[in-house]
Amino acid sequence: MDGSRAAAAATAGGGGGGRTWGDVDESSDGRERRGEEEGEVSLREWLDRPGRAVEAPECLHVFRQVAEAVSVAHAQGVAVGSARPSCFVVSPPFSRVAFIESASGSDASGSDASEDAEHDAEPPRRGNGAARDGARGDKGFPLKSVLAMELNWYTSPEEAEDNGAATFASDVYRLGVLLFELFCSFETLEEKMRAMANLRYRVLPPQLLLKWPKEASFCQLMMHPVPDTRPKMSEVLKSEFLNQSRNSLEEREAALRLREEIEEQELLLDFLLQLQKRKQDIADNLQDTVAFLSSDINEVLHQQSALGQCGNFSIELDKEVSSGTVEDQSDCGSRKRFRPELLAVDMEEHNRSQDECSRTVPSSVLIQESVLSKSSRLMKNFKRLETAYFATRSKLSRQVGNPISSCDQVVKRTTGSAVGTEGSSIDDFALEGHSGRRQRGWMNSFLEGLCRYLSFSQLKVRAELKQCDLLNSSNLVCSVGFDRDKEFFATAGVNKKIKVFEYNMIVNEHRDIHYPVVEMSNRSKLSCICWNSYMKSHIASSDFDGLVQVWDATRSQVFVEMREHERRVWSVDFSLADPTKLVSGSDDGSVKLWSMNQAGSIGTIRTRANVCSVQFQPDSARSIAIGSADHKIYCYDLRNVRAPYCTLVGHTKTVSYVKYLDASTIVSGSTDNSLKLWDLSMNQARIIDTPVQTFTGHTNTKNFVGLSISDGYIATGSETNEVFVYHKAFPMPVLAYKFNVTDPISGQEIDDQSQFISCVCWRGQSSTLLSANSSGNIKVLQMD
């Protein structure tokens, strides 16, 4: 066994920190990885670290471990030859020393010092400050330079003179040099080089002689120029200065272990305290949540108690229902809304649903059945409703003094008509006189949304438009819309035709083919149509050639042409407040304002991107909203078109639709798969970047899929060939309906992923929805 392996074995099995022979005889990469994990550093770097404080017990502990390793090698008849700092590593926290097998260790047969120099110029790479590629060292002590000098410092006089092999005496000499380095700390390399040069002549610094006289004396003895005069290893290990420090060293190690255990306990305590704090915060928040839930429950119970006062009225109502005298028994369990302004329009629906009711049922039974059916849908969407509840409560509870309409109240729309919202039969009849007694606040707003969300369970097909040219490849319907009185609806698209159909004929009469009552042909593909809210027969259209036209449906001809846009016009809209005003938006980046009473546009807004959608504010002809391809929505006052008075920022792709929900609320649709709800009254800033609600569930990444709004319900299409309906109160869909695709030859349903919903339109404020897809399939859907 050579000296390197003997020393390695000694540090592995003796005082070297519990290593095994396998730990030493490993690859350099393995040593480096383990060294980084254990925080080891070479003894050379440990000695030369800046500002190292010399602590006698620690230095003697390191020295003893190295001396014991050399002693074991000597006991086996082997001279080590490489007992230098670069061949050892030190491990915290107790300064455990381990010998690293050197490729150049001198064996009993001898090897020259130059061979040592060649191989030991670069120590093994270790963690925590270990050498990297032999080029890095501590500040002030370049590692390469120190390693080159180390070999000279640790070469005994007889080795330098005769270039001889390592001997036991030369190993003792090297231990004397190590003892000197352990007890002397230097700030600069120059200072250390001078001290090491003097050491060659056994000249020691005065501070070492004064502070540690025994150590200094023994250092001089081990470095005696006459080899035979140097002590043997057994004498070194039995020396007084080395053994006197053992007890203090053991005490120091015990203190270090105690401190380490205390630090571990402190760490555990800190973790537990942090965990306790977090859990306490969660508990406090949960307690607050339970508290306001209890408050809300008490409020609902209070309102139920108030409703109980209507009990006698309810009993009388049941009797009237049983006798068949109540006119508003409409749908035998399903919630359908009959609004005063649409009573004439929906009378045929009302009469038909009365005929379908084969028996009368007391209202209390209807309420119970309705609650049970809605509970199932509520539980199905419980997590989403929970999220919406907390979001609504957090948002609206801050709006102190801002009254919010409840679902049992009659609210006033911007059109001036009274619109009754859906509710139970008690809501419809009894609570008009009690609405003033009920507390108004955020809860009523959430309740209104919840009522609307749970009011319908499905979209069912009431009618399907059957056309003779359905197999035509250019049947994509780009736009649909109802006339002023909701008696007729028109369709337009890439077939360059505007077709007008009578609604009742489509819904009530079974036909093999449905023919339009009016058909008008255009020279180019049509992108959008809009009925005039005052002149019943007037329809505005926009086309792919950039032409805006107004048609008279009774005469089946154009009576106004507007040629100013330079590229395709995507959107056109009549003002509800001033039916003589018309606005259009184009791919040329411009928005044109037109008047039916004069030729040419009366105003132009220039934007930096394609305009995909425009709409007038419902109660004013002076404000419009613009959906742009630059992902933004711009709101303009037409009295100052130089800059928008408000910009809505939040979409990540083209804004294809903008629709006013009311005078201060906008819904936008984008090809980023989302709809967003914006409240212009909540923020007076010129830029609003926080929508009130974001609706997701449908798919829309590249096509125009339609957007329509009715009494808080928002309908849109999807590129999955589905129609989705949202309610403004919640971000998830209320209902969805998928258009089935039937193979014209086999009659089998197929999955045609190329088809998508292209447009949707509510029939006024009713629950009827007209929708069309990219193949020209048009269906009348009913929320039921």
C-alpha positions in Angstrom: 0.0 0.0 0.0 1.5 3.4 -1.0 1.5 6.4 1.3 -1.5 8.0 -0.3 -3.7 5.0 0.2 -2.4 4.4 3.7 -3.2 7.9 4.7 -6.6 7.6 3.1 -7.4 4.5 5.0 -6.3 6.1 8.2 -8.6 9.1 7.8 -11.4 6.8 6.7 -11.3 4.5 9.7 -9.8 6.6 12.4 -10.4 10.2 13.4 -11.3 11.2 9.8 -15.0 11.6 10.2 -16.4 8.1 9.6 -15.5 7.7 5.9 -15.1 4.3 4.3 -12.5 3.1 1.8 -15.2 3.2 -0.9 -15.7 6.9 -0.2 -12.1 7.6 -1.0 -11.7 5.3 -4.0 -14.3 7.0 -6.2 -14.2 9.0 -9.3 -13.4 12.7 -9.2 -16.9 13.6 -10.4 -18.4 11.6 -7.6 -16.1 13.2 -5.1 -17.1 16.6 -6.4 -20.9 15.9 -6.2 -20.6 14.6 -2.7 -18.3 17.4 -1.6 -20.9 20.0 -2.9 -23.6 18.2 -1.0 -21.6 18.0 2.3 -20.1 21.5 2.0 -16.5 20.2 2.0 -13.5 22.4 1.1 -9.9 21.7 0.5 -7.6 22.2 3.5 -5.5 24.6 1.3 -8.5 26.9 0.7 -9.6 26.5 4.3 -6.2 27.8 5.5 -6.1 30.7 3.0 -9.7 31.9 3.4 -9.7 35.7 4.0 -9.9 36.8 7.6 -9.5 33.3 9.1 -9.5 33.5 12.8 -6.9 31.2 14.5 -8.7 29.1 17.1 -6.2 26.8 18.9 -8.6 23.9 19.7 -9.8 23.8 16.1 -6.3 24.0 14.6 -5.0 21.3 16.9 -8.0 19.1 16.0 -7.2 19.4 12.3 -3.5 18.8 13.0 -4.2 15.7 15.1 -6.3 14.1 12.3 -3.6 14.6 9.7 -0.9 13.4 12.1 -3.0 10.3 12.9 -3.3 9.5 9.2 0.5 9.8 8.7 1.1 7.7 11.8 -1.0 4.9 10.4 0.9 4.9 7.2 4.2 4.9 9.1 3.0 1.9 11.2 2.6 0.0 7.9 6.1 1.0 6.8 4.9 3.5 4.3 6.1 7.1 3.9 3.2 9.4 2.8 5.1 12.0 0.9 2.0 14.0 0.0 0.9 15.2 3.4 0.1 18.7 2.1 -3.0 20.8 2.6 -4.1 20.4 -1.1 -4.4 16.7 -0.5 -7.0 17.0 2.3 -10.5 18.3 2.6 -12.2 19.7 5.7 -15.9 19.2 6.4 -18.0 21.5 8.7 -19.2 21.8 11.3 -16.6 19.9 13.4 -13.7 20.3 11.0 -13.5 16.7 10.0 -10.5 16.0 7.8 -10.3 13.4 5.1 -7.4 12.5 2.9 -8.1 12.6 -0.9 -6.2 10.0 -2.8 -3.5 11.7 -4.8 -2.4 10.4 -8.2 1.2 11.1 -7.3 1.5 9.9 -3.7 5.0 8.6 -3.0 5.3 5.0 -2.2 7.9 3.0 -0.4 9.9 2.5 -3.5 10.0 6.3 -3.9 9.1 8.8 -6.6 10.6 12.2 -7.2 9.1 15.5 -6.1 8.8 16.8 -9.6 6.2 14.0 -10.2 4.3 15.2 -7.2 4.4 18.7 -8.6 3.1 17.6 -11.9 0.1 15.8 -10.5 -0.7 17.9 -7.4 -0.7 21.3 -9.0 -4.5 21.0 -9.2 -6.4 19.7 -6.2 -9.7 17.8 -6.5 -12.7 20.0 -7.2 -15.2 20.3 -4.2 -18.2 22.3 -3.2 -18.3 25.5 -1.2 -15.3 27.3 -2.6 -13.6 24.3 -4.2 -11.2 25.0 -7.0 -12.7 25.2 -10.5 -10.3 24.1 -13.3 -7.3 25.1 -11.1 -7.9 28.7 -11.8 -9.9 30.1 -8.8 -8.9 30.8 -5.3 -9.8 33.0 -2.3 -9.4 36.7 -2.7 -5.7 37.6 -2.4 -4.5 34.0 -2.7 -4.5 32.9 -6.4 -4.9 29.1 -6.1 -2.6 28.2 -8.9 0.2 30.3 -7.5 -0.2 28.9 -4.0 -0.3 25.4 -5.2 2.9 25.8 -7.2 4.7 27.2 -4.1 3.1 24.7 -1.7 5.2 21.9 -3.1 8.4 23.8 -2.4 7.2 24.8 1.1 6.5 21.2 2.0 9.7 19.7 0.7 12.2 18.9 3.4 15.8 20.1 3.1 17.2 16.6 2.5 14.6 16.0 -0.3 15.5 19.3 -1.9 19.2 18.6 -1.7 19.3 15.0 -2.8 16.1 14.9 -4.8 15.4 11.8 -2.8 12.3 9.9 -2.0 9.9 10.7 0.9 11.0 9.3 4.3 9.3 9.1 7.7 11.5 12.1 8.8 10.4 14.2 5.8 6.7 13.5 6.6 7.4 14.9 10.1 8.9 17.9 8.5 5.8 18.5 6.4 3.7 18.2 9.6 5.8 21.0 11.1 5.0 23.2 8.1 1.3 22.4 8.4 1.4 23.2 12.1 2.9 26.6 11.3 0.2 27.3 8.6 -2.5 26.3 11.0 -1.4 28.8 13.7 -0.5 31.7 11.3 -3.1 33.6 9.3 -2.1 36.1 6.6 -3.9 38.9 4.8 -1.9 38.9 1.6 0.0 36.5 -0.5 3.2 38.6 -0.2 3.0 38.5 3.5 2.6 34.8 3.5 5.5 34.3 1.0 7.9 36.2 3.3 6.8 34.2 6.4 7.2 30.9 4.5 10.6 31.9 3.2 11.7 32.6 6.8 10.2 29.3 7.9 12.7 27.5 5.7 15.3 28.7 8.2 13.0 28.0 11.2 12.5 31.7 11.8 9.0 32.2 13.3 6.9 35.3 13.6 7.2 36.9 17.1 3.4 36.8 17.6 3.4 33.1 17.2 6.3 32.7 19.7 4.5 34.9 22.2 0.9 33.6 21.9 1.5 29.9 21.3 5.1 29.1 22.6 4.6 25.3 23.0 3.2 24.9 19.5 5.9 27.2 18.1 8.7 25.2 19.8 7.3 21.8 18.6 7.0 23.3 15.1 10.8 24.2 15.1 11.6 20.7 16.5 9.7 18.9 13.7 11.4 21.1 11.1 14.9 20.5 12.4 17.5 20.4 9.6 18.9 17.1 10.9 16.3 14.4 10.0 17.3 12.1 12.9 16.7 14.9 15.4 13.1 15.2 14.4 10.5 13.4 16.7 8.9 10.2 15.6 5.2 10.1 14.9 4.5 8.3 18.2 6.2 11.2 20.0 4.2 13.8 18.0 0.9 12.2 19.0 2.0 12.0 22.6 3.3 15.6 22.8 2.0 17.7 25.6 0.6 20.6 23.5 -1.4 18.2 21.4 -3.0 16.2 24.3 -3.7 19.2 26.6 -6.2 20.5 24.0 -8.2 17.3 23.6 -10.5 18.0 26.5 -11.2 21.5 25.5 -11.8 20.3 21.9 -14.3 17.8 23.1 -16.0 20.5 25.1 -16.0 22.7 22.0 -17.5 19.9 19.9 -20.2 19.3 22.5 -21.0 23.0 22.5 -21.2 23.0 18.7 -23.5 20.1 18.7 -25.7 21.8 21.3 -25.8 24.9 19.3 -26.7 23.0 16.2 -29.5 21.2 18.0 -30.8 24.6 19.3 -30.7 26.0 15.8 -32.6 23.0 14.5 -35.2 23.5 17.2 -35.4 27.2 16.4 -35.9 26.3 12.7 -38.6 23.8 13.6 -40.2 26.4 15.9 -40.1 29.1 13.2 -41.7 26.7 10.7 -44.5 25.8 13.2 -45.1 29.4 14.0 -45.4 30.3 10.4 -47.7 27.4 9.7 -49.8 28.4 12.7 -50.0 32.0 11.5 -51.1 30.9 8.0 -53.7 28.5 9.3 -54.9 31.1 11.8 -55.3 33.6 8.9 -57.3 30.9 7.0 -59.3 30.3 10.1 -60.0 34.0 10.6 -61.0 34.4 7.0 -63.2 31.3 7.2 -64.8 32.7 10.4 -65.5 35.9 8.6 -66.9 34.0 5.7 -69.1 31.9 8.0 -70.2 35.1 9.7 -71.4 36.9 6.6 -72.9 33.6 5.3 -74.9 33.5 8.5 -75.9 37.1 8.0 -77.0 36.4 4.4 -78.9 33.3 5.6 -80.7 35.4 8.2 -81.5 38.0 5.6 -83.0 35.4 3.3 -85.0 33.9 6.2 -86.3 37.4 7.0 -87.4 37.9 3.5 -89.1 34.5 3.5 -90.9 35.5 6.7 -92.1 38.7 4.9 -93.2 36.6 2.0 -95.2 34.4 4.4 -97.5 37.4 5.0 -98.7 36.7 1.4 -99.9 33.2 2.4 -103.5 34.0 2.3 -103.1 35.5 -1.2 -101.3 32.4 -2.3 -104.1 30.2 -1.1 -106.6 32.3 -3.1 -104.3 32.1 -6.1 -104.2 28.3 -5.9 -108.0 28.3 -6.0 -108.1 30.6 -9.0 -105.6 28.4 -10.8 -107.6 25.3 -10.0 -110.7 26.9 -11.4 -108.8 27.9 -14.5 -109.5 31.7 -14.1 -105.9 32.8 -13.9 -104.9 34.0 -17.4 -101.2 33.8 -16.8 -101.0 30.1 -16.3 -98.6 29.7 -19.1 -96.3 26.7 -19.4 -97.2 24.0 -16.9 -94.0 24.2 -14.9 -91.5 25.9 -17.2 -90.6 29.5 -16.6 -91.6 31.7 -19.6 -91.6 35.4 -19.4 -94.4 37.5 -21.0 -93.4 41.1 -21.0 -96.0 43.8 -21.5 -94.3 45.4 -24.5 -94.1 42.0 -26.3 -97.5 40.7 -25.2 -99.0 41.0 -28.7 -95.9 39.5 -30.3 -95.8 36.4 -28.1 -99.6 35.9 -27.9 -99.5 32.9 -30.2 -96.8 31.3 -27.9 -99.0 32.0 -24.9 -102.1 30.5 -26.5 -100.3 27.4 -27.7 -98.8 26.7 -24.3 -102.3 27.1 -22.8 -103.6 24.4 -25.2 -100.8 22.1 -24.2 -101.7 22.2 -20.5 -104.1 19.2 -20.1 -104.6 19.8 -16.4 -104.3 22.5 -13.9 -101.7 22.3 -11.0 -101.7 24.5 -7.9 -98.9 27.1 -7.8 -97.4 25.7 -4.6 -96.8 22.3 -6.4 -95.3 24.1 -9.4 -92.9 26.0 -7.1 -91.8 22.8 -5.3 -91.2 21.0 -8.6 -89.3 24.1 -9.9 -87.1 24.2 -6.8 -86.3 20.5 -7.1 -85.3 20.8 -10.8 -83.2 23.9 -10.2 -81.4 22.3 -7.2 -80.0 19.7 -9.5 -78.5 22.4 -11.8 -77.4 24.4 -8.8 -75.4 21.5 -7.4 -73.9 20.7 -10.8 -72.5 24.2 -11.0 -71.9 24.7 -7.3 -68.2 25.6 -7.4 -68.7 28.1 -10.2 -71.7 29.6 -8.4 -69.7 29.7 -5.2 -66.9 31.7 -6.9 -69.5 34.0 -8.5 -71.2 34.5 -5.1 -68.0 35.6 -3.3 -66.9 37.8 -6.2 -70.3 39.5 -6.4 -70.5 40.0 -2.7 -67.0 41.4 -2.5 -67.6 43.8 -5.4 -71.1 45.0 -4.7 -70.8 45.2 -0.9 -68.4 48.0 -1.4 -70.9 50.0 -3.3 -72.6 51.6 -0.3 -75.8 53.4 -1.1 -76.0 52.0 -4.7 -79.4 50.3 -5.0 -79.5 47.2 -7.0 -82.7 45.8 -8.5 -83.9 42.5 -7.2 -85.4 39.7 -9.3 -88.9 40.3 -7.9 -89.0 44.0 -8.8 -90.3 45.7 -11.9 -87.4 47.7 -13.3 -87.4 50.5 -15.8 -85.5 50.0 -19.0 -83.9 52.8 -21.0 -86.6 52.5 -23.6 -89.1 53.7 -21.0 -91.1 50.4 -20.9 -91.7 48.5 -17.7 -90.1 45.0 -17.9 -91.1 42.4 -15.3 -88.3 40.0 -14.6 -88.9 36.3 -14.1 -89.7 34.9 -10.7 -92.2 32.6 -8.9 -95.9 33.1 -9.2 -95.8 35.0 -5.9 -93.2 37.3 -7.4 -95.4 38.0 -10.4 -98.5 38.9 -8.5 -98.0 39.6 -4.8 -94.7 41.4 -4.3 -95.2 44.6 -6.3 -96.7 46.1 -3.2 -94.0 44.7 -0.9 -90.9 45.5 -3.0 -90.3 48.7 -1.0 -90.1 46.8 2.3 -87.3 44.4 1.1 -83.8 45.4 1.7 -81.9 46.4 -1.4 -78.3 45.6 -1.9 -75.7 43.2 -3.3 -77.7 40.1 -2.3 -80.7 41.1 -4.5 -78.3 41.5 -7.4 -76.8 38.1 -6.9 -80.3 36.6 -6.4 -81.5 38.2 -9.6 -78.6 36.6 -11.4 -79.2 33.3 -9.8 -82.9 33.4 -10.7 -82.0 34.1 -14.3 -79.3 31.5 -14.4 -81.6 28.8 -13.1 -84.8 29.9 -14.9 -84.1 27.8 -18.0 -82.8 24.3 -18.4 -82.4 23.9 -22.1 -82.4 25.4 -25.6 -85.0 23.6 -27.7 -85.7 23.9 -31.4 -89.0 25.6 -32.2 -88.5 25.7 -35.9 -85.9 25.1 -38.6 -85.8 27.1 -41.7 -85.8 24.8 -44.8 -84.5 26.3 -48.0 -84.2 24.8 -51.4 -80.6 25.8 -51.9 -79.2 24.4 -48.6 -76.7 22.3 -50.5 -75.2 25.4 -52.1 -71.5 25.8 -50.9 -71.9 29.6 -50.6 -74.7 29.6 -48.0 -72.8 31.0 -45.1 -75.1 33.4 -43.2 -73.2 36.4 -42.0 -76.1 38.3 -40.3 -79.7 37.9 -39.1 -82.0 40.4 -37.6 -85.7 41.1 -36.6 -87.7 44.0 -37.8 -89.2 46.7 -35.5 -92.3 44.7 -34.5 -90.5 41.3 -34.5 -92.9 40.0 -37.2 -90.2 39.5 -39.8 -86.6 38.6 -39.8 -84.0 39.0 -42.5 -80.9 36.9 -43.4 -77.8 37.9 -45.4 -74.5 36.4 -46.3 -72.0 35.3 -48.9 -74.8 34.3 -51.4 -75.3 38.1 -52.0 -78.9 38.0 -51.0 -81.1 39.5 -48.4 -84.0 37.2 -47.6 -87.0 38.3 -45.5 -89.1 35.7 -43.8 -92.3 35.9 -41.8 -91.7 34.7 -38.3 -95.1 33.2 -37.5 -95.2 31.3 -40.8 -91.8 29.7 -40.0 -92.8 28.8 -36.5 -96.4 27.8 -36.8 -96.8 26.3 -40.3 -95.1 23.1 -41.3 -93.6 23.4 -44.8 -91.3 21.3 -46.8 -89.6 24.4 -48.1 -89.8 27.9 -46.6 -89.7 30.7 -49.2 -88.9 34.3 -48.3 -91.6 36.9 -48.6 -89.0 39.2 -50.0 -85.7 38.5 -51.7 -83.2 41.2 -52.7 -80.0 40.6 -54.6 -76.7 42.5 -54.1 -73.7 42.7 -56.4 -71.3 41.6 -53.6 -71.2 39.4 -50.5 -73.1 40.8 -47.6 -71.4 41.1 -44.2 -74.1 42.8 -42.0 -77.7 44.0 -41.9 -79.6 46.1 -39.5 -83.4 47.0 -39.4 -84.5 50.5 -38.8 -86.3 50.8 -35.5 -88.7 53.5 -36.8 -89.2 52.8 -40.5 -90.4 49.2 -40.4 -89.4 48.2 -43.9 -85.9 49.8 -44.0 -82.9 47.6 -43.8 -79.3 48.8 -43.9 -76.6 46.5 -45.3 -72.8 46.5 -45.7 -70.8 44.4 -48.2 -67.4 43.1 -49.1 -66.9 45.8 -51.7 -67.1 48.6 -49.1 -70.7 49.6 -50.0 -73.3 50.7 -47.5 -76.9 50.6 -48.7 -80.4 51.1 -47.3 -83.1 48.9 -48.8 -86.9 49.2 -48.8 -88.1 45.7 -48.2 -91.7 46.6 -49.4 -90.3 47.6 -52.8 -87.5 45.1 -52.8 -85.0 47.7 -53.9 -82.2 50.0 -52.8 -83.1 53.6 -52.3 -79.8 54.9 -50.7 -76.2 54.0 -51.7 -73.2 55.2 -49.7 -69.8 54.8 -51.4 -67.0 56.2 -49.3 -65.3 53.2 -47.7 -62.2 51.9 -49.5 -62.4 48.3 -48.3 -64.8 45.7 -47.0 -67.4 47.0 -44.5 -67.9 44.6 -41.6 -70.6 46.4 -39.6 -73.5 48.8 -39.9 -76.0 50.0 -37.3 -79.0 52.3 -37.1 -79.4 54.6 -34.1 -82.4 53.7 -31.8 -82.5 57.3 -30.5 -82.4 58.9 -34.0 -83.4 56.4 -36.7 -82.1 58.8 -39.5 -78.5 58.2 -38.3 -76.5 55.3 -39.5 -72.9 54.3 -38.7 -70.5 51.8 -40.5 -67.1 50.4 -39.8 -64.6 49.1 -42.4 -61.4 47.2 -43.0 -60.0 50.6 -44.1 -59.8 51.6 -40.5 -62.5 54.2 -40.7 -65.9 54.7 -39.1 -68.4 56.7 -41.2 -71.5 58.5 -39.8 -74.4 58.8 -42.2 -77.7 60.7 -42.3 -80.7 59.6 -44.3 -81.5 63.2 -44.9 -78.4 64.2 -46.8 -75.9 62.8 -49.3 -72.4 61.7 -48.2 -71.1 61.0 -44.7 -71.5 63.6 -42.0 -68.5 62.4 -40.0 -65.5 60.2 -40.1 -63.4 58.6 -37.4 -59.9 57.4 -38.4 -58.4 54.5 -36.5 -55.1 52.6 -36.8 -56.6 49.2 -37.3 -59.4 47.4 -39.1 -62.8 48.1 -37.6 -64.8 45.0 -37.1 -67.9 46.2 -35.2 -69.8 49.5 -34.5 -72.9 50.2 -32.5 -74.8 53.3 -31.3 -75.4 53.8 -27.6 -79.1 52.7 -27.1 -80.4 56.0 -25.8 -78.2 58.5 -27.7 -77.2 59.2 -31.3 -74.1 61.0 -30.0 -72.1 58.0 -28.7 -70.8 54.9 -30.4 -68.6 51.9 -29.5 -66.0 50.5 -31.9 -64.5 47.0 -31.9 -61.1 47.0 -33.4 -58.5 44.5 -34.7 -55.9 46.0 -32.4 -57.7 44.1 -29.5 -59.3 47.3 -28.0 -62.8 48.8 -27.8 -63.1 52.5 -28.3 -66.0 54.7 -27.1 -66.5 58.0 -29.0 -68.6 61.0 -28.5 -69.5 62.0 -32.0 -69.3 65.7 -31.1 -65.5 65.2 -30.6 -64.1 62.5 -32.9 -60.5 63.4 -32.5 -60.0 60.9 -29.7 -62.1 58.4 -27.9 -63.4 59.4 -24.5 -62.8 55.9 -23.2 -60.7 52.9 -24.3 -61.4 49.4 -23.0 -58.3 47.2 -22.8 -58.3 43.5 -21.9 -58.8 41.3 -25.0 -55.7 39.6 -26.5 -57.0 39.2 -30.0 -59.3 41.0 -32.5 -62.5 42.4 -31.0 -65.1 41.2 -33.5 -68.3 42.4 -31.7 -69.4 45.2 -29.4 -73.0 45.4 -28.1 -74.5 47.8 -25.5 -76.2 46.0 -22.7 -77.5 49.3 -21.5 -76.4 52.9 -21.8 -73.3 52.4 -19.6 -72.5 48.7 -20.1 -70.9 47.1 -23.0 -70.4 43.4 -24.0 -67.5 42.7 -26.3 -66.7 39.5 -28.2 -63.2 38.5 -29.4 -61.3 35.7 -31.2 -59.5 35.1 -27.9 -62.3 32.7 -26.9 -64.0 35.1 -24.6 -66.7 37.7 -24.1 -66.2 40.6 -21.7 -68.6 42.8 -19.8 -67.5 46.5 -19.2 -69.1 49.0 -16.9 -68.4 52.6 -18.2 -69.9 54.2 -15.1 -67.6 52.5 -12.6 -64.5 54.3 -13.8 -64.1 57.8 -15.1 -60.6 57.1 -16.5 -59.9 57.3 -20.2 -58.6 53.7 -20.1 -60.4 50.8 -18.4 -58.4 47.6 -18.2 -60.6 45.6 -15.8 -63.8 44.1 -17.1 -66.7 43.4 -14.8 -67.0 39.9 -16.1 -65.2 37.6 -18.5 -67.4 34.9 -20.1 -65.7 31.7 -21.3 -66.9 28.3 -22.5 -67.3 28.7 -26.2 -64.6 28.4 -28.8 -63.8 31.4 -31.1 -60.3 31.8 -32.5 -60.8 33.0 -36.1 -64.4 33.4 -37.3 -67.2 35.8 -36.7 -69.6 33.8 -34.6 -72.3 36.4 -33.7 -73.3 38.2 -30.5 -76.7 39.3 -29.3 -78.1 40.5 -26.0 -81.6 40.3 -24.4 -82.5 41.3 -20.9 -79.2 40.3 -19.4 -78.8 37.1 -21.5 -75.9 37.1 -23.9 -76.0 34.7 -26.9 -72.9 33.9 -29.0 -71.8 31.2 -31.4 -68.9 28.8 -31.3 -66.6 27.2 -33.7 -67.8 23.9 -32.3 -71.1 24.5 -34.2 -72.8 25.3 -30.9 -74.9 28.2 -29.6 -74.0 29.4 -26.1 -76.1 31.5 -23.8 -74.6 33.4 -20.8 -76.1 35.6 -18.2 -74.4 38.8 -17.3 -74.1 37.8 -13.6 -72.0 34.6 -14.1 -68.9 33.8 -16.2 -70.0 30.3 -17.2 -72.6 29.4 -19.9 -76.3 29.1 -18.9 -77.3 26.9 -21.8 -75.8 25.5 -25.0 -77.2 23.9 -28.1 -75.2 22.0 -30.8 -76.3 22.1 -34.4 -76.4 18.5 -35.8 -74.9 17.9 -39.2 -76.6 15.4 -41.4 -75.1 13.8 -44.4 -77.4 14.6 -47.3 -76.9 11.2 -48.9 -76.9 8.7 -46.0 -79.1 10.8 -43.7 -76.6 9.9 -40.8 -75.4 12.5 -38.4 -71.7 13.4 -39.0 -69.1 15.4 -37.1 -68.1 18.2 -39.5 -65.5 20.2 -37.7 -65.4 22.9 -40.4 -68.9 24.2 -39.5 -69.4 26.9 -37.0 -72.2 29.2 -35.8 -72.0 32.4 -37.8 -74.6 34.7 -36.3 -77.3 34.9 -33.6 -80.1 37.3 -32.8 -82.6 37.4 -30.0 -86.2 38.2 -30.8 -86.4 41.4 -28.9 -86.5 40.9 -25.2 -88.1 37.4 -25.5 -86.5 34.0 -24.8 -86.5 33.2 -28.5 -83.2 33.1 -30.3 -82.5 33.0 -34.1 -79.3 31.4 -35.0 -77.5 30.3 -38.2 -74.3 28.4 -39.1 -71.7 28.5 -41.8 -73.6 26.0 -44.0 -76.8 28.1 -44.1 -78.7 26.1 -41.5 -81.1 28.5 -39.6 -82.9 27.5 -36.5 -85.3 29.2 -34.1 -84.4 28.2 -30.6 -86.3 28.7 -27.4 -85.0 28.8 -23.8 -87.2 26.4 -21.9 
